[in-house]
């Protein structure tokens, strides 16, 4: 007599993974919060058992791609992962791997070296106007908290100018991780803030002038100086 397979055996797991991938494609082909079907209907259309669909659904729930509504009008509904939740999860993973603030700063500034030249090639004049208004705030920044707030607003505009979802996620993760633990202040005192203001005028000015080469030069120069200031 053939032995029954344990649900954790490789064949079963491959079937669950394949079913999850088919459900993932179905969800992403529809608008967020769209009903993709009830459990029996999905099992029938996918050609698998209801238990397999349920296991695959748990995978997608964990990914933030699916949620189940019970009762009348219920069923399986697609959704989109929350970027902030992904950032928190990945930042926690990095802390568990004993990454440090220097590595986060390396990643943040490396991404800036790609994002800022790309922003200089943006064709949306309204966003350049937003950037020009932001630049006027630079000289009003008199504390580290002011500069942090401006950095956040700057990157919010940059990611409207540059449609790079992966870069935006990685930048968010690096920034969240960088700020998740006590870190040395990079721009302390009047000298530090003066340097920060000068650098931010240079890089924002290059973007507003729509000069990608100069924007890259300023971003790379800024990166070298930041890493020097926070050298291990």
TORKOL-4160 file (C-alpha; in steps of 0.2 Angstrom, whole numbers, padded with zeros to 4 digits, m for minus):
232
<pt num="1" X="0000" Y="0000" Z="0000"/>
<pt num="2" X="0007" Y="0017" Z="m0005"/>
<pt num="3" X="0010" Y="0029" Z="0010"/>
<pt num="4" X="0000" Y="0045" Z="0011"/>
<pt num="5" X="0010" Y="0060" Z="0008"/>
<pt num="6" X="0014" Y="0072" Z="0022"/>
<pt num="7" X="0008" Y="0090" Z="0018"/>
<pt num="8" X="0025" Y="0097" Z="0021"/>
<pt num="9" X="0033" Y="0085" Z="0007"/>
<pt num="10" X="0041" Y="0094" Z="m0007"/>
<pt num="11" X="0027" Y="0090" Z="m0020"/>
<pt num="12" X="0014" Y="0098" Z="m0009"/>
<pt num="13" X="0024" Y="0113" Z="m0006"/>
<pt num="14" X="0028" Y="0116" Z="m0024"/>
<pt num="15" X="0009" Y="0115" Z="m0028"/>
<pt num="16" X="0006" Y="0128" Z="m0014"/>
<pt num="17" X="0019" Y="0139" Z="m0021"/>
<pt num="18" X="0013" Y="0137" Z="m0039"/>
<pt num="19" X="m0005" Y="0141" Z="m0033"/>
<pt num="20" X="0001" Y="0156" Z="m0023"/>
<pt num="21" X="0010" Y="0163" Z="m0039"/>
<pt num="22" X="m0006" Y="0161" Z="m0050"/>
<pt num="23" X="m0016" Y="0169" Z="m0036"/>
<pt num="24" X="m0003" Y="0183" Z="m0035"/>
<pt num="25" X="m0004" Y="0186" Z="m0054"/>
<pt num="26" X="m0023" Y="0187" Z="m0053"/>
<pt num="27" X="m0023" Y="0199" Z="m0039"/>
<pt num="28" X="m0010" Y="0211" Z="m0047"/>
<pt num="29" X="m0020" Y="0210" Z="m0063"/>
<pt num="30" X="m0035" Y="0218" Z="m0054"/>
<pt num="31" X="m0038" Y="0234" Z="m0045"/>
<pt num="32" X="m0034" Y="0234" Z="m0026"/>
<pt num="33" X="m0049" Y="0228" Z="m0015"/>
<pt num="34" X="m0056" Y="0219" Z="m0030"/>
<pt num="35" X="m0065" Y="0202" Z="m0026"/>
<pt num="36" X="m0056" Y="0188" Z="m0034"/>
<pt num="37" X="m0068" Y="0175" Z="m0029"/>
<pt num="38" X="m0074" Y="0163" Z="m0016"/>
<pt num="39" X="m0064" Y="0148" Z="m0010"/>
<pt num="40" X="m0074" Y="0134" Z="m0020"/>
<pt num="41" X="m0074" Y="0145" Z="m0036"/>
<pt num="42" X="m0055" Y="0148" Z="m0035"/>
<pt num="43" X="m0051" Y="0130" Z="m0031"/>
<pt num="44" X="m0061" Y="0125" Z="m0046"/>
<pt num="45" X="m0054" Y="0138" Z="m0058"/>
<pt num="46" X="m0036" Y="0134" Z="m0052"/>
<pt num="47" X="m0039" Y="0115" Z="m0053"/>
<pt num="48" X="m0033" Y="0112" Z="m0035"/>
<pt num="49" X="m0041" Y="0107" Z="m0018"/>
<pt num="50" X="m0048" Y="0120" Z="m0006"/>
<pt num="51" X="m0034" Y="0116" Z="0006"/>
<pt num="52" X="m0021" Y="0121" Z="m0006"/>
<pt num="53" X="m0030" Y="0137" Z="m0010"/>
<pt num="54" X="m0031" Y="0141" Z="0009"/>
<pt num="55" X="m0012" Y="0137" Z="0011"/>
<pt num="56" X="m0008" Y="0148" Z="m0004"/>
<pt num="57" X="m0020" Y="0162" Z="0003"/>
<pt num="58" X="m0010" Y="0162" Z="0020"/>
<pt num="59" X="0006" Y="0166" Z="0010"/>
<pt num="60" X="m0002" Y="0180" Z="0001"/>
<pt num="61" X="m0010" Y="0187" Z="0017"/>
<pt num="62" X="0007" Y="0187" Z="0025"/>
<pt num="63" X="0013" Y="0197" Z="0009"/>
<pt num="64" X="m0001" Y="0210" Z="0011"/>
<pt num="65" X="m0008" Y="0205" Z="m0006"/>
<pt num="66" X="m0024" Y="0197" Z="0000"/>
<pt num="67" X="m0037" Y="0197" Z="0014"/>
<pt num="68" X="m0053" Y="0187" Z="0017"/>
<pt num="69" X="m0070" Y="0194" Z="0021"/>
<pt num="70" X="m0082" Y="0182" Z="0029"/>
<pt num="71" X="m0101" Y="0182" Z="0028"/>
<pt num="72" X="m0113" Y="0188" Z="0014"/>
<pt num="73" X="m0103" Y="0196" Z="0000"/>
<pt num="74" X="m0087" Y="0189" Z="0007"/>
<pt num="75" X="m0073" Y="0180" Z="m0002"/>
<pt num="76" X="m0055" Y="0183" Z="m0006"/>
<pt num="77" X="m0050" Y="0201" Z="m0010"/>
<pt num="78" X="m0034" Y="0207" Z="m0017"/>
<pt num="79" X="m0025" Y="0222" Z="m0009"/>
<pt num="80" X="m0008" Y="0230" Z="m0011"/>
<pt num="81" X="0006" Y="0229" Z="0002"/>
<pt num="82" X="0008" Y="0244" Z="0013"/>
<pt num="83" X="0025" Y="0252" Z="0010"/>
<pt num="84" X="0027" Y="0258" Z="0028"/>
<pt num="85" X="0024" Y="0240" Z="0034"/>
<pt num="86" X="0037" Y="0233" Z="0022"/>
<pt num="87" X="0050" Y="0246" Z="0028"/>
<pt num="88" X="0047" Y="0242" Z="0046"/>
<pt num="89" X="0049" Y="0223" Z="0043"/>
<pt num="90" X="0065" Y="0225" Z="0033"/>
<pt num="91" X="0072" Y="0238" Z="0045"/>
<pt num="92" X="0069" Y="0225" Z="0059"/>
<pt num="93" X="0077" Y="0211" Z="0049"/>
<pt num="94" X="0093" Y="0222" Z="0047"/>
<pt num="95" X="0093" Y="0225" Z="0065"/>
<pt num="96" X="0092" Y="0207" Z="0068"/>
<pt num="97" X="0107" Y="0204" Z="0056"/>
<pt num="98" X="0117" Y="0217" Z="0066"/>
<pt num="99" X="0118" Y="0229" Z="0052"/>
<pt num="100" X="0124" Y="0247" Z="0057"/>
<pt num="101" X="0120" Y="0265" Z="0053"/>
<pt num="102" X="0135" Y="0267" Z="0042"/>
<pt num="103" X="0129" Y="0254" Z="0030"/>
<pt num="104" X="0112" Y="0262" Z="0030"/>
<pt num="105" X="0120" Y="0279" Z="0026"/>
<pt num="106" X="0130" Y="0270" Z="0012"/>
<pt num="107" X="0114" Y="0264" Z="0004"/>
<pt num="108" X="0105" Y="0280" Z="0006"/>
<pt num="109" X="0118" Y="0291" Z="m0002"/>
<pt num="110" X="0121" Y="0278" Z="m0015"/>
<pt num="111" X="0103" Y="0279" Z="m0020"/>
<pt num="112" X="0104" Y="0298" Z="m0020"/>
<pt num="113" X="0117" Y="0297" Z="m0033"/>
<pt num="114" X="0105" Y="0289" Z="m0045"/>
<pt num="115" X="0089" Y="0298" Z="m0040"/>
<pt num="116" X="0095" Y="0315" Z="m0040"/>
<pt num="117" X="0102" Y="0315" Z="m0058"/>
<pt num="118" X="0086" Y="0306" Z="m0064"/>
<pt num="119" X="0075" Y="0320" Z="m0055"/>
<pt num="120" X="0085" Y="0333" Z="m0065"/>
<pt num="121" X="0077" Y="0325" Z="m0081"/>
<pt num="122" X="0059" Y="0326" Z="m0075"/>
<pt num="123" X="0047" Y="0335" Z="m0087"/>
<pt num="124" X="0034" Y="0340" Z="m0074"/>
<pt num="125" X="0037" Y="0359" Z="m0071"/>
<pt num="126" X="0025" Y="0359" Z="m0056"/>
<pt num="127" X="0037" Y="0348" Z="m0047"/>
<pt num="128" X="0052" Y="0359" Z="m0051"/>
<pt num="129" X="0041" Y="0374" Z="m0044"/>
<pt num="130" X="0038" Y="0363" Z="m0028"/>
<pt num="131" X="0057" Y="0360" Z="m0027"/>
<pt num="132" X="0061" Y="0379" Z="m0029"/>
<pt num="133" X="0049" Y="0383" Z="m0014"/>
<pt num="134" X="0058" Y="0369" Z="m0004"/>
<pt num="135" X="0075" Y="0377" Z="m0008"/>
<pt num="136" X="0069" Y="0393" Z="0000"/>
<pt num="137" X="0067" Y="0384" Z="0017"/>
<pt num="138" X="0085" Y="0379" Z="0017"/>
<pt num="139" X="0092" Y="0395" Z="0025"/>
<pt num="140" X="0078" Y="0394" Z="0038"/>
<pt num="141" X="0084" Y="0377" Z="0045"/>
<pt num="142" X="0093" Y="0381" Z="0061"/>
<pt num="143" X="0092" Y="0364" Z="0070"/>
<pt num="144" X="0095" Y="0346" Z="0066"/>
<pt num="145" X="0077" Y="0343" Z="0067"/>
<pt num="146" X="0074" Y="0356" Z="0054"/>
<pt num="147" X="0086" Y="0348" Z="0042"/>
<pt num="148" X="0079" Y="0331" Z="0045"/>
<pt num="149" X="0061" Y="0338" Z="0041"/>
<pt num="150" X="0068" Y="0346" Z="0025"/>
<pt num="151" X="0077" Y="0330" Z="0020"/>
<pt num="152" X="0060" Y="0320" Z="0021"/>
<pt num="153" X="0051" Y="0333" Z="0011"/>
<pt num="154" X="0065" Y="0334" Z="m0002"/>
<pt num="155" X="0064" Y="0315" Z="m0005"/>
<pt num="156" X="0045" Y="0315" Z="m0006"/>
<pt num="157" X="0047" Y="0327" Z="m0020"/>
<pt num="158" X="0061" Y="0318" Z="m0028"/>
<pt num="159" X="0051" Y="0302" Z="m0029"/>
<pt num="160" X="0036" Y="0311" Z="m0037"/>
<pt num="161" X="0049" Y="0317" Z="m0050"/>
<pt num="162" X="0057" Y="0299" Z="m0052"/>
<pt num="163" X="0046" Y="0284" Z="m0054"/>
<pt num="164" X="0057" Y="0271" Z="m0047"/>
<pt num="165" X="0047" Y="0261" Z="m0034"/>
<pt num="166" X="0061" Y="0249" Z="m0029"/>
<pt num="167" X="0073" Y="0263" Z="m0026"/>
<pt num="168" X="0059" Y="0272" Z="m0016"/>
<pt num="169" X="0057" Y="0257" Z="m0005"/>
<pt num="170" X="0075" Y="0254" Z="m0002"/>
<pt num="171" X="0078" Y="0272" Z="0002"/>
<pt num="172" X="0063" Y="0271" Z="0014"/>
<pt num="173" X="0070" Y="0255" Z="0022"/>
<pt num="174" X="0088" Y="0263" Z="0024"/>
<pt num="175" X="0081" Y="0279" Z="0031"/>
<pt num="176" X="0070" Y="0270" Z="0044"/>
<pt num="177" X="0084" Y="0259" Z="0049"/>
<pt num="178" X="0096" Y="0273" Z="0050"/>
<pt num="179" X="0084" Y="0282" Z="0062"/>
<pt num="180" X="0079" Y="0267" Z="0072"/>
<pt num="181" X="0094" Y="0268" Z="0084"/>
<pt num="182" X="0104" Y="0282" Z="0092"/>
<pt num="183" X="0116" Y="0289" Z="0079"/>
<pt num="184" X="0130" Y="0301" Z="0079"/>
<pt num="185" X="0125" Y="0319" Z="0073"/>
<pt num="186" X="0133" Y="0322" Z="0056"/>
<pt num="187" X="0129" Y="0341" Z="0056"/>
<pt num="188" X="0132" Y="0348" Z="0073"/>
<pt num="189" X="0134" Y="0366" Z="0077"/>
<pt num="190" X="0134" Y="0381" Z="0066"/>
<pt num="191" X="0148" Y="0374" Z="0055"/>
<pt num="192" X="0139" Y="0358" Z="0052"/>
<pt num="193" X="0123" Y="0366" Z="0048"/>
<pt num="194" X="0132" Y="0379" Z="0036"/>
<pt num="195" X="0140" Y="0364" Z="0027"/>
<pt num="196" X="0123" Y="0355" Z="0025"/>
<pt num="197" X="0114" Y="0371" Z="0019"/>
<pt num="198" X="0128" Y="0374" Z="0006"/>
<pt num="199" X="0127" Y="0356" Z="0000"/>
<pt num="200" X="0108" Y="0356" Z="m0001"/>
<pt num="201" X="0108" Y="0372" Z="m0011"/>
<pt num="202" X="0121" Y="0365" Z="m0023"/>
<pt num="203" X="0111" Y="0349" Z="m0026"/>
<pt num="204" X="0094" Y="0356" Z="m0027"/>
<pt num="205" X="0100" Y="0370" Z="m0038"/>
<pt num="206" X="0107" Y="0357" Z="m0051"/>
<pt num="207" X="0091" Y="0348" Z="m0051"/>
<pt num="208" X="0081" Y="0364" Z="m0054"/>
<pt num="209" X="0093" Y="0369" Z="m0068"/>
<pt num="210" X="0089" Y="0352" Z="m0076"/>
<pt num="211" X="0107" Y="0348" Z="m0076"/>
<pt num="212" X="0109" Y="0329" Z="m0073"/>
<pt num="213" X="0128" Y="0328" Z="m0074"/>
<pt num="214" X="0130" Y="0342" Z="m0061"/>
<pt num="215" X="0116" Y="0334" Z="m0050"/>
<pt num="216" X="0126" Y="0318" Z="m0051"/>
<pt num="217" X="0143" Y="0327" Z="m0047"/>
<pt num="218" X="0135" Y="0336" Z="m0032"/>
<pt num="219" X="0127" Y="0320" Z="m0026"/>
<pt num="220" X="0143" Y="0310" Z="m0027"/>
<pt num="221" X="0153" Y="0324" Z="m0019"/>
<pt num="222" X="0140" Y="0325" Z="m0005"/>
<pt num="223" X="0141" Y="0306" Z="m0002"/>
<pt num="224" X="0160" Y="0306" Z="m0001"/>
<pt num="225" X="0159" Y="0320" Z="0012"/>
<pt num="226" X="0145" Y="0312" Z="0022"/>
<pt num="227" X="0154" Y="0295" Z="0023"/>
<pt num="228" X="0170" Y="0304" Z="0028"/>
<pt num="229" X="0161" Y="0313" Z="0042"/>
<pt num="230" X="0154" Y="0296" Z="0049"/>
<pt num="231" X="0169" Y="0285" Z="0045"/>
<pt num="232" X="0170" Y="0269" Z="0055"/>
